[in-house]
Structures are given as structure tokens and as C-alpha cells.
Amino acid sequence: MDFTKINEELKALQDQVKESKVDTRFEKNKLYDYLGKSLVNDFRKFNVFIAGGLVTSLFTGNEINDVDVYFRNEDDLVSFLENFYGNYIISHTKKATMFADKNKKNDTDIKIQAIHFKYFETAEDIFDTFDFTHVMGAFDFKTEEFVLHKDFLKHNSQRILKFNRLTDFPLISLIRVKKYQDRDYTISKPELMRIAMTCMDLEINSYEELEEHLGGMYGEAWDNIVEEIDKDEEFSLSSAVDKLQDLNLNEDYFKMPKTVSFNSADELIESACNVKPKFLSVGDNKFKISYDGESLDSYYQDIPEESEVIDGNEYFKDKKFYKFVRKVDDKYFSFYDGNFEYRIGEVAKADNYNGLYFNELKNIRHSSFSDREDKVLIEVTVDGDGLISSGTDWRFKRCEVVREVPVKEWEQYAKSTFDNLGKDVPF
């Protein structure tokens, strides 16, 4: 690799930063191409940040190893984990969970590391936890823009390590120095002393606190040291230090935390976030509420103890549902049963056990009779006691008809799934 050329390019970029003229369209296009349309849309949906080594690689031309994903709040994180649970879990710790996600375009596995030890309102909040300025770059999928620390480009062009003493895990920073030296970064003696003195200032009073500092991110598994210690014995940092000399110091030993498997997304989410699922109970029927609160799944087991059970009427009080019907003069009739009338402002009751079928507005492209030229859309409200089943199609025993929905409100949702994918994704 021609480091002289890379340095020249990065210095040119740094000059552009000073003049507020940095054009990052190439790096953005390269990022989107690497991730693929599906991941880009997922990352937009959950308002994530990508930060750290991937962004550094984009600006320095190095190979991308993995994707570190950071979250603004618990809701986004939990929904992300629920959505990604079907992917292979490479590793899981208290700090992060790493998935293998298939890039459909290149047919390659992308390592996605969901960081869950803390939440971050801004990219700068993420940088405050990082150890070196040359990795303080982020891409915000909410604004779809890069955010770079003021010294990010400068220190990458100079290939020097500058330490952030406020980093959350300075012990691991010592290990990372060697990692970056292998990539031709240099560090001064004063910077090494700053790392050492920051480590000296740590207050570690238990094996749990030591384990928290030793691993679970950046691909290292130094927390294996703590696993070999009897945690029931009195805490002794010197005992942990002595364990180091007994370890096999082969580099491969420290590459990944030990693999953990989960029987369900609920188990993963409870381990990562200490969040339990919520349920809806309607008569003899039980439903699990998705973590984003948007959907229900039929549940055929006993509801776990200590789980929250939501009242059906409370869950549905602000929800609206929709269906296509035929309008004749000022009356609305079912396409399925031409004699069944929906009257605005009145309650409509099903006359059979199948119930009345509805869709959420976002899913009306899946609605029955959506291909009819003479269709109009009506909006209804429902009560929890009338729920029969949920899914893309919802079934209720009754509903109250609210209004006819103007075409301009629903036509965008009637497009196919493929029409709505890949918005502004450049390839």
C-alpha cells in the first residue's frame, strides 16, 4: 500500500475541512455499496450510527473488517436486535452482540456488531468513549451524513495515535496500541504514559468490574481471564494479574469472545438490555407484542412470570385500521359480501366467526381487493375485546367506521414492496 499517496490525499481532505468544502459523496457511495440495500434500509429504520474502524477504513482505503453500530435509545436497540435475531450470532457479551449478515449483492458475510453498553444522542457522544482520535469518525443514518472529529483526518494522515483519557476502557487501549502499530501507526512515549496513568486511575473493586473493563468489544476476549477465576473468593487484582502468565498468549486466543446461543429473540434482548417482552390477553387468546409495539403474534405458551400484560383496549385505543370497499352513491359495501354495509359513524359487526378483515395503512398493498379499480378506502377503530387474529391481515369481531380516506393519503402505501425499497441508495 502506498502510504505516501494516502497521506497526501488525507492532507488534501483536511485542507477542505478547514474551508468547509469536504465532499464525502464517494465515501458515502462506497459505504452503501458495501452494506447493500437491505442493511442501508435497516440502519435508516433504526436511526443508527456507524462509527469507528469502518469509517477510518473508508477514508484511508483500508479493508473493512466489521461494522460497529451504535444506538440513540433503548427502543431502537431492542427493535434492531429483534429484527436481526434470525442472523447467525457470532458472539455476545454485556457490551455488544455480533451478527453475520449476508450481503445479497456480493454474497459475502458482513460482521455487524450491535453496541449495547450505552446509548448515544450524538456522534460526539460516541467519540467521548473512544480511545484514539483516528477512529473518531461516524456516519449518522438519521441525517445520512458523516461526522468527523476535528483531528480525525489530520491524525490519520500523520498515522499517529492520540489518546482520549476519557475513554471507557483504557485497559483495552493498551492492547490496541500494538494492533495499530502493526498498521504503521506510531505513538509517542508521552501518549503511552497517558494511557498507563489513566489505567492507574481506574477503581476496580470486584471481578465483575474487572470483567467489564477487559473485553466484549473490539474483537478481543480478555474477559476470559476473569472466567478462570473463582468469583466467590475475595477480590484480588494481583490474582488476576498472575493469571496472565498462565494463559496461552497465542494471538488467536484473543480474537473473539466465546460464542453464546439463544433460544429466542426475547432471550437475547433480555441479556443485552434487561428488557422483557409484553403480552396482550384477549379472552382465551394470548398475543406477544413486538418490541416496537406495532404488531402482535399469537402466543401458545404460558405467559412468562414477571412479564407485563397490556390491556387490549389500551393497546388499540389510538390505532386505526383500513380496508378497501365498494362505494355506491354514499354507501360502502364489502367486496366479499355485497350485502354487508359499512356506515360511517356506526359500529359494524361480523356475521360469522371469521370476523372482519383489516390492514394497517402501511400494509394496505397486501389488502384484499387492492387491485379493484372501483375501490375506496375506509378507516375504522376497534376494541381489544373484539380481536380474533393479527398479522398482515387483522381480524376483529366488530369495528366503528370513522371515515372514507382521501386517495392522496393512501396511494403511496399501495405501491409494491419493491417500489419502496432502496430510497436514494446509490449503486
C-alpha positions as CSV (number, residue, x, y, z in Angstrom):
1,M,0.0,0.0,0.0
2,D,1.3,3.5,-0.9
3,F,1.1,5.3,2.4
4,T,2.7,8.4,0.9
5,K,-0.2,8.8,-1.5
6,I,-2.7,8.1,1.2
7,N,-1.1,10.8,3.4
8,E,-1.2,13.3,0.6
9,E,-4.9,12.6,-0.1
10,L,-5.8,12.9,3.6
11,K,-3.9,16.2,4.0
12,A,-5.9,17.5,1.0
13,L,-9.1,16.4,2.7
14,Q,-8.0,18.2,5.9
15,D,-7.5,21.4,4.0
16,Q,-11.0,21.1,2.6
17,V,-12.3,20.6,6.1
18,K,-10.8,23.9,7.2
19,E,-12.7,25.5,4.3
20,S,-15.9,23.6,5.0
21,K,-15.8,22.1,1.5
22,V,-15.4,18.4,2.2
23,D,-17.2,16.3,-0.4
24,T,-17.9,12.8,1.1
25,R,-20.2,11.5,-1.6
26,F,-17.6,9.0,-2.7
27,E,-17.2,7.6,0.8
28,K,-21.0,7.5,1.3
29,N,-21.5,5.6,-2.0
30,K,-18.7,3.2,-1.1
31,L,-20.4,2.6,2.3
32,Y,-23.8,2.0,0.8
33,D,-22.3,-0.4,-1.8
34,Y,-20.5,-2.4,0.9
35,L,-23.6,-2.7,3.1
36,G,-26.2,-3.3,0.4
37,K,-29.8,-2.0,0.1
38,S,-31.3,-4.2,2.8
39,L,-28.8,-3.1,5.5
40,V,-29.0,0.5,4.5
41,N,-32.7,0.5,4.9
42,D,-32.5,-1.3,8.2
43,F,-30.0,1.2,9.5
44,R,-32.2,4.1,8.4
45,K,-35.2,2.5,10.1
46,F,-33.4,2.3,13.4
47,N,-31.6,5.7,13.2
48,V,-28.3,4.1,13.9
49,F,-24.7,5.5,13.9
50,I,-21.9,3.6,12.3
51,A,-18.6,4.6,14.0
52,G,-15.0,3.6,14.5
53,G,-12.8,1.5,12.3
54,L,-15.2,1.2,9.3
55,V,-15.3,5.0,8.8
56,T,-11.5,5.1,9.2
57,S,-11.2,2.4,6.5
58,L,-13.4,4.4,4.2
59,F,-11.2,7.4,4.4
60,T,-7.8,5.6,4.3
61,G,-8.6,3.0,1.7
62,N,-8.1,0.0,4.1
63,E,-10.1,-3.2,4.2
64,I,-13.3,-3.1,6.2
65,N,-13.3,-5.7,9.0
66,D,-16.7,-5.2,10.6
67,V,-19.5,-2.7,11.2
68,D,-19.9,-1.2,14.7
69,V,-23.5,0.0,15.2
70,Y,-24.5,2.5,17.9
71,F,-28.0,3.4,19.1
72,R,-29.7,6.5,20.3
73,N,-32.1,4.8,22.6
74,E,-33.4,1.5,24.0
75,D,-36.4,1.3,21.7
76,D,-34.2,1.4,18.6
77,L,-31.7,-1.1,20.0
78,V,-34.4,-3.6,21.1
79,S,-36.2,-3.4,17.8
80,F,-32.9,-3.8,15.9
81,L,-32.0,-6.9,18.0
82,E,-35.5,-8.4,17.4
83,N,-35.1,-7.7,13.6
84,F,-31.6,-9.2,13.4
85,Y,-32.1,-12.3,15.6
86,G,-32.6,-14.5,12.6
87,N,-29.0,-13.9,11.6
88,Y,-26.1,-16.1,12.9
89,I,-24.8,-14.7,16.2
90,I,-21.0,-14.8,16.2
91,S,-20.6,-13.5,19.7
92,H,-22.4,-11.9,22.6
93,T,-21.2,-10.1,25.7
94,K,-22.6,-7.5,28.1
95,K,-21.2,-4.8,25.8
96,A,-22.0,-6.0,22.3
97,T,-23.6,-8.6,20.1
98,M,-22.0,-9.5,16.7
99,F,-24.1,-10.9,13.9
100,A,-23.1,-12.3,10.5
101,D,-25.3,-10.6,7.8
102,K,-25.3,-11.7,4.2
103,N,-24.7,-9.0,1.6
104,K,-27.1,-10.1,-1.1
105,K,-25.1,-8.3,-3.9
106,N,-21.7,-9.7,-3.1
107,D,-22.8,-12.9,-1.4
108,T,-20.4,-12.2,1.5
109,D,-20.9,-12.2,5.2
110,I,-20.8,-8.8,6.9
111,K,-20.0,-8.7,10.6
112,I,-22.5,-6.4,12.3
113,Q,-21.6,-5.5,16.0
114,A,-24.5,-4.0,17.8
115,I,-23.1,-2.0,20.7
116,H,-25.4,-2.0,23.8
117,F,-23.5,-1.0,26.8
118,K,-24.6,2.7,26.4
119,Y,-26.9,4.9,24.3
120,F,-25.7,8.0,22.3
121,E,-27.7,11.0,21.3
122,T,-24.9,12.4,19.0
123,A,-21.8,11.1,17.2
124,E,-19.7,13.3,19.5
125,D,-21.1,11.3,22.5
126,I,-19.7,8.2,20.8
127,F,-16.3,9.8,20.3
128,D,-16.2,10.6,24.0
129,T,-16.0,6.8,24.7
130,F,-13.4,6.1,22.0
131,D,-9.7,5.8,22.9
132,F,-7.9,7.3,19.8
133,T,-8.8,10.3,17.6
134,H,-8.0,8.4,14.3
135,V,-11.1,6.3,14.8
136,M,-13.4,9.2,15.8
137,G,-15.4,9.1,12.6
138,A,-19.1,8.3,12.3
139,F,-21.9,8.1,9.8
140,D,-25.4,9.1,11.0
141,F,-28.2,7.2,9.3
142,K,-30.7,9.7,10.6
143,T,-29.1,12.6,8.7
144,E,-27.2,10.4,6.3
145,E,-24.1,12.4,6.8
146,F,-20.5,11.8,8.1
147,V,-19.5,13.3,11.4
148,L,-15.7,13.6,11.9
149,H,-13.7,14.7,14.9
150,K,-11.6,17.8,14.1
151,D,-8.4,15.8,14.2
152,F,-9.7,12.6,12.5
153,L,-8.2,13.4,9.1
154,K,-5.1,15.0,10.4
155,H,-4.1,12.1,12.7
156,N,-4.9,9.6,10.0
157,S,-2.8,11.4,7.5
158,Q,0.1,11.6,10.0
159,R,-0.6,8.0,11.1
160,I,-0.2,8.9,14.8
161,L,-2.1,7.7,17.9
162,K,-3.5,10.4,20.1
163,F,-5.2,9.1,23.3
164,N,-8.5,10.2,24.8
165,R,-8.2,9.8,28.6
166,L,-12.0,9.8,29.0
167,T,-12.4,6.5,27.1
168,D,-14.5,3.9,28.9
169,F,-12.0,1.1,28.6
170,P,-8.4,2.2,28.8
171,L,-7.0,-1.3,29.6
172,I,-8.1,-2.4,26.2
173,S,-6.5,0.7,24.7
174,L,-3.1,-0.8,25.7
175,I,-3.7,-3.8,23.5
176,R,-5.0,-1.7,20.7
177,V,-1.7,0.2,20.5
178,K,0.0,-2.9,19.3
179,K,-2.8,-3.5,16.8
180,Y,-2.4,-0.1,15.3
181,Q,1.4,-0.2,15.3
182,D,1.1,-3.3,13.1
183,R,-0.9,-1.0,10.7
184,D,2.0,1.5,10.7
185,Y,0.6,4.0,13.2
186,T,3.1,5.4,15.7
187,I,2.6,6.5,19.3
188,S,4.9,8.8,21.3
189,K,6.2,8.0,24.7
190,P,4.1,10.8,26.4
191,E,1.0,9.2,24.8
192,L,1.9,5.8,26.2
193,M,2.4,7.3,29.6
194,R,-1.0,9.0,29.4
195,I,-2.6,5.6,28.7
196,A,-0.7,4.0,31.6
197,M,-1.6,6.8,34.0
198,T,-5.3,6.6,33.0
199,C,-5.3,2.9,33.8
200,M,-3.7,3.6,37.2
201,D,-6.6,5.9,37.9
202,L,-9.2,3.2,37.5
203,E,-11.1,2.0,40.5
204,I,-11.6,-1.8,40.1
205,N,-13.0,-3.4,43.3
206,S,-14.6,-6.6,42.0
207,Y,-14.2,-9.3,39.4
208,E,-17.4,-8.1,37.8
209,E,-15.9,-4.6,37.4
210,L,-12.7,-6.1,36.0
211,E,-14.6,-8.2,33.5
212,E,-16.4,-5.0,32.4
213,H,-13.1,-3.4,31.6
214,L,-11.4,-6.4,30.0
215,G,-13.5,-7.3,27.0
216,G,-16.6,-7.7,24.9
217,M,-15.8,-5.2,22.2
218,Y,-13.1,-4.5,19.6
219,G,-12.9,-8.3,18.9
220,E,-10.9,-9.1,22.0
221,A,-11.9,-11.6,24.6
222,W,-9.7,-10.7,27.5
223,D,-12.6,-11.3,29.9
224,N,-11.7,-15.0,29.5
225,I,-9.1,-14.2,32.2
226,V,-12.0,-13.5,34.7
227,E,-13.9,-16.6,33.7
228,E,-11.0,-18.7,35.1
229,I,-11.1,-17.0,38.5
230,D,-13.3,-18.2,41.3
231,K,-15.5,-15.2,41.8
232,D,-16.7,-16.3,45.2
233,E,-13.2,-15.7,46.6
234,E,-12.3,-12.3,47.8
235,F,-11.4,-9.9,45.0
236,S,-7.7,-9.6,44.3
237,L,-6.3,-7.7,41.3
238,S,-3.0,-9.4,41.8
239,S,-4.6,-12.8,41.3
240,A,-6.0,-11.7,38.0
241,V,-2.5,-10.4,37.1
242,D,-1.0,-13.7,38.0
243,K,-3.5,-15.4,35.7
244,L,-1.9,-13.7,32.7
245,Q,1.2,-15.7,33.0
246,D,-0.8,-18.9,32.8
247,L,-2.7,-18.0,29.6
248,N,-1.8,-19.2,26.2
249,L,-0.7,-16.0,24.6
250,N,-1.3,-17.1,21.1
251,E,-2.9,-14.2,19.2
252,D,-5.8,-16.4,18.0
253,Y,-6.9,-16.9,21.7
254,F,-8.0,-13.3,22.0
255,K,-9.8,-12.8,18.7
256,M,-13.3,-13.5,19.7
257,P,-15.4,-13.8,22.9
258,K,-16.9,-17.3,23.5
259,T,-20.0,-18.0,21.4
260,V,-23.3,-17.7,23.2
261,S,-26.6,-19.2,21.8
262,F,-30.1,-18.0,22.5
263,N,-33.4,-19.9,22.0
264,S,-35.3,-16.8,21.1
265,A,-35.0,-13.1,20.4
266,D,-36.5,-12.5,23.8
267,E,-33.6,-14.2,25.5
268,L,-31.1,-12.2,23.5
269,I,-32.9,-8.9,24.3
270,E,-33.2,-9.6,28.0
271,S,-29.5,-10.5,28.2
272,A,-28.4,-7.4,26.2
273,C,-30.9,-4.8,27.6
274,N,-32.7,-6.4,30.5
275,V,-36.0,-5.8,28.7
276,K,-38.8,-8.3,28.9
277,P,-41.5,-8.9,26.3
278,K,-45.0,-7.5,26.7
279,F,-48.2,-9.5,26.1
280,L,-51.8,-9.0,25.3
281,S,-54.5,-11.3,26.7
282,V,-57.9,-11.3,25.0
283,G,-60.3,-14.0,26.4
284,D,-58.6,-17.3,25.8
285,N,-56.2,-15.9,23.2
286,K,-52.7,-14.6,24.0
287,F,-50.6,-12.4,21.8
288,K,-46.9,-11.3,22.1
289,I,-46.5,-7.6,21.4
290,S,-43.5,-6.7,19.2
291,Y,-40.9,-4.6,20.9
292,D,-41.7,-1.6,18.7
293,G,-45.3,-2.0,19.8
294,E,-46.5,-2.2,16.2
295,S,-47.6,-5.8,15.8
296,L,-48.8,-8.9,17.6
297,D,-48.0,-12.6,17.3
298,S,-50.2,-15.4,18.5
299,Y,-48.7,-16.9,21.6
300,Y,-49.5,-20.5,22.6
301,Q,-47.5,-21.0,25.8
302,D,-48.0,-19.7,29.3
303,I,-47.0,-16.1,29.6
304,P,-43.7,-15.9,31.5
305,E,-43.8,-14.7,35.1
306,E,-42.9,-11.0,35.7
307,S,-43.9,-10.2,32.1
308,E,-46.1,-7.1,31.5
309,V,-49.6,-7.9,30.3
310,I,-51.2,-4.9,28.4
311,D,-55.0,-4.3,28.4
312,G,-56.4,-4.8,24.9
313,N,-58.5,-1.7,24.9
314,E,-55.5,0.4,26.0
315,Y,-53.3,-1.2,23.2
316,F,-55.9,-0.4,20.4
317,K,-57.2,3.0,21.7
318,D,-55.0,5.1,19.3
319,K,-54.8,2.6,16.4
320,K,-56.5,2.9,13.1
321,F,-57.2,0.1,10.6
322,Y,-58.2,0.1,7.0
323,K,-59.9,-1.9,4.2
324,F,-60.9,-1.4,0.6
325,V,-64.7,-1.4,-0.1
326,R,-67.1,-0.6,-2.9
327,K,-68.8,2.8,-2.8
328,V,-72.3,3.0,-4.2
329,D,-73.7,6.6,-4.1
330,D,-72.9,7.4,-0.4
331,K,-72.9,3.9,0.9
332,Y,-70.0,1.5,1.5
333,F,-70.3,-2.2,0.8
334,S,-67.9,-5.2,1.3
335,F,-66.4,-6.6,-1.9
336,Y,-66.6,-10.1,-0.3
337,D,-70.2,-9.8,0.7
338,G,-72.0,-7.3,-1.5
339,N,-74.9,-7.0,1.0
340,F,-72.7,-6.1,4.0
341,E,-72.7,-2.4,4.6
342,Y,-70.2,-0.2,6.5
343,R,-71.8,3.0,7.8
344,I,-69.7,6.0,8.8
345,G,-70.1,6.8,12.5
346,E,-71.7,3.4,13.2
347,V,-70.5,0.0,14.6
348,A,-70.2,-2.8,12.1
349,K,-70.4,-6.4,13.5
350,A,-69.3,-9.6,11.8
351,D,-72.0,-12.0,11.0
352,N,-69.7,-15.1,11.0
353,Y,-66.8,-16.5,13.1
354,N,-64.2,-15.3,10.5
355,G,-64.7,-11.7,11.6
356,L,-64.0,-8.6,9.6
357,Y,-60.6,-8.2,7.8
358,F,-58.5,-5.1,8.0
359,N,-54.9,-3.9,7.4
360,E,-52.7,-1.2,8.8
361,L,-52.2,1.7,6.4
362,K,-48.6,0.7,5.8
363,N,-49.7,-2.7,4.7
364,I,-52.7,-2.0,2.6
365,R,-50.9,-3.1,-0.6
366,H,-51.5,-6.6,0.8
367,S,-55.2,-5.9,1.4
368,S,-57.8,-8.0,-0.4
369,F,-59.3,-6.3,-3.4
370,S,-56.5,-3.8,-3.6
371,D,-56.4,-4.4,-7.4
372,R,-60.0,-3.3,-7.9
373,E,-60.4,-0.1,-10.0
374,D,-63.6,0.9,-8.1
375,K,-62.2,0.7,-4.6
376,V,-62.2,3.3,-1.9
377,L,-60.5,3.0,1.5
378,I,-62.3,3.3,4.8
379,E,-60.8,3.9,8.2
380,V,-62.0,2.2,11.4
381,T,-61.3,1.9,15.1
382,V,-61.5,-1.3,17.1
383,D,-61.6,-2.6,20.6
384,G,-59.3,-5.1,22.2
385,D,-62.0,-7.5,23.2
386,G,-63.0,-7.9,19.6
387,L,-59.6,-9.1,18.4
388,I,-59.6,-12.5,16.6
389,S,-56.2,-12.7,15.0
390,S,-53.3,-10.4,14.0
391,G,-50.7,-10.3,11.2
392,T,-50.6,-8.6,7.9
393,D,-54.3,-9.1,7.9
394,W,-56.1,-8.3,11.2
395,R,-59.5,-9.8,12.1
396,F,-62.0,-8.3,14.5
397,K,-65.5,-9.2,15.6
398,R,-66.6,-5.6,15.2
399,C,-65.4,-2.1,14.3
400,E,-66.5,1.5,14.3
401,V,-66.3,3.2,10.8
402,V,-64.6,6.6,11.1
403,R,-64.4,8.0,7.5
404,E,-63.5,7.5,3.9
405,V,-59.8,8.1,3.4
406,P,-58.8,10.5,0.6
407,V,-56.7,8.9,-2.1
408,K,-53.8,11.2,-1.5
409,E,-53.4,9.8,2.0
410,W,-53.1,6.2,0.9
411,E,-51.9,5.9,-2.6
412,Q,-48.2,5.9,-1.6
413,Y,-48.8,2.9,0.6
414,A,-50.5,1.0,-2.2
415,K,-47.3,0.7,-4.1
416,S,-45.5,-2.7,-4.1
417,T,-42.7,-3.5,-1.6
418,F,-40.1,-3.2,-4.3
419,D,-41.2,0.4,-5.1
420,N,-40.5,1.4,-1.5
421,L,-37.1,-0.3,-1.2
422,G,-33.7,1.4,-1.7
423,K,-34.7,5.0,-1.5
424,D,-31.9,7.1,-2.7
425,V,-29.4,4.3,-2.3
426,P,-26.6,4.9,-4.9
427,F,-25.0,1.9,-6.6
